[in-house]
Amino acid sequence: MTRVRMGSVTRVRAALALTACLAVAACGGSGPATTPAPDPVPPTVSPAPSKAATPPSSPSPSASASLLHPVSPTPAPASPSEAPPAVPSAAPAPAPSATGPPEFSAKVTRIARERLEHSWRSGCPVPVRDLRLVTMTYWGFDGRPHLGELVVHEDVTGDVVTVFRRLYGWRWPIYRMELVDVYGGDDFDSIDAGNTSAFNCRPATGSSSWSQHAYGRAIDLNPRENPYVSSDGSVAHRNARKFARRPVDAPGVINPGDRVVRAFERLGWEWGGYWSGIKDYQHFSKGGG
């Protein structure tokens, strides 16, 4: 019985040893089996917070300043085909009113001898160098502003600009304002055209003495509406005969004591409508005559 029991034990041990060898061979190892290492645990990764849950970071001081005072971005340089934007002037001239006419303007300049081809000649009582061209706006019979010219002595340019500025402000109409040279220096033709003029080297009407027009110190204003009336009441210009008597209520007419007469009188100019005998309603002169 003991031998049998010992033999059984031996066979059990041999079976266990064989089983162990087969296990080692199956694992590819030549040595005794070892306990495998545990699998590595992956690191814990925290989920990324959502954008809505992430509070915005505080802006830097420079960023805060830019939010309070936005800086205009620097424009990209224009291509060669693009014209640079227009730059307004520092002091643009004011635009005329959309509902009113432009303001009165006047410019005083020297006058060239060539422009006085008919109205000035050698022997005139005033040299060309003492005459001035006044270019200024006047209010027309058509209810619109126009640009006219008068030649006067340099000593009275200030008076002329002052008076005609007032006439323009009153919208007092003037029919035409051109140099008498446009009419070949002919005083009759200039008056017949209703032309307001000043300098003309000629004697006074019906006299051999120089007129104040020859000195550039007289103006004939709207001569058709304000004619020269002889002592017998006759008027040389047929288109002016209906204006021979005063007072006359019509545009461009000068009546005794009206604001046109007073405007000239304030500056020391006389009106021919106050002369005795003849009446020269168109005529204003500095110093008489």
Steps between C-alpha positions, in 0.01 A plus 500: 500500500778741579675438167185560309434824686856618442479416131178694465659804660792475265274484199304807620818698545620405154170606350518836672856553381405416144207739514730780621749436219228507239373832637847657481550378144167640394597846639830492307711520808781273598503585867248462764170674449469849646195700598415741219505876585164670521388699196592874524215726604447783247540850648185677598419781252265771620243593239553838332262762640237631262541854361190617673633388835843662458505859638676753273839616611538864606633726223844649537526876571584573138203297383270690738624829364429392145144409595439843656664688216473295182783559258410516137673229305775609268358484147675281252697694241299576189590330180658717228171505312310645794501876542570629852197641680444874470613702801278800586665836545555634849252782455256419221316784357137511612256368242234744377161460662268258326214749539678833451733671253876522545637782710611827346857498373725773362855504369706812427788470252705715267361548152705439185518775240375256236166468678451878479551514125208741443439665837854630565736695279798727531404829662243354739505665844590175678773248407417133458718412798253685729200302378376171646277222374232398750356155424196431718169326525172682441134401517339481158151579375456126451523443876843339476857606592738603223863609473568853375790740448552871568811713448543776760775710652701317763396761761133398487522121477406462867189716454394305192534161667312624809203635303466207265523259790194672646314492169569128470384439857174682421458296180477833322515410129758618249437431134858474372853590613771508232787726403397776263770365267262215415302771317805657338513769769169642371307632797171514307517132400594394853203691645264369233597144604415579863864451597630613839849645444753735656827619342485657156738774394243746367370851571185558703179496297449837333838630625860523394625422850597153609228291657569326829479184289830606343660479848337170588297665776150468357258213439192482277264252666224333295494783242187372325289501820672821615541719192661835438213749470563834333364821651210490251408149619626317191684166512743401225445127537158384390512185716541721808226757445245326720742544793544879455279610789554437871398325714474175306416172663696246293798267547839666474361853519664765722264742671580811708594414858485123454751259651718491187546876510570490874757222460704716261450817705647336812828467310499856361357427154249734332197396301417662167129473576535798734645730237296806403384531143624170357457170687755226462330224698760239413800705609695480828833675541759565769558873517217604264493551123 
